[in-house]
Amino acid sequence: MAPHLAPFQPPLGPQPANAHIYSPHQVTLQMKEKVFSLSGDDFTIRTVDGLDVCTCHGKMVSARDRKKFTDMAGNDLFTLKNKMLSISKSFHGESPHGQHDFEVKGHFKLIGSHSTVTFKNAADGVQVELEVKGDWMDRSAEISYGGRPVAAIQRSYFNVREIWGDKQTYFVVVAPNVDLSLIAGLCICLDEKENEK
């Protein structure tokens, strides 16, 4: 059973609130890598009810260094860039005009994963720091803001298609009024970080 997460007011995220990437209700996202995709690392992000939210294009931009997120109309939301010179795996999310940027910084931890995400909240201009903690071996992670749950990530257990295609499915319960594209990007950051351990 999915946890019940309280809504955020004002909306929480670096992108301006709109009906395509924010929801007034708790949402469960399902992210699937496209099995045998020629471009690799491509994800379609949709709700478990089948509503498409956004798409992540992996090698379309460049090998493993960048991933472009677009809304369903094909408009660029942000490009996720791997910060190559950082000690711990870190990422930068950059919008087309640079005004909706966010940083994901990995922190060293022997077991599990710990990252912080910083951005200027689009709704009120407040500087936000999210905390991401999890254990990818246990297939789960939690995202919180000041101790308050923002999202809970679960990776599905392998099925035949995932074993043969070497692809993963993620389920993410997201609180109401949270930027769904940001949460999808964080899932991909966590996955890349854990795959390089």
Protein Blocks (a to p, Z undefined) as FASTA:
>chain_A
ZZddddddddedjbdcdfklgcfbdcdddddddehiakgoiacdddfkopafbdcdfklm
mmklbccdddfkopafbdcdddfkbmbdcdddddfkopagccddddddfehcdddddddd
fklopacdddddddfknopacddeehiafbdcddddddfklmmnopacddddddehiafk
lmmmmmmmmmmmmmmZZ
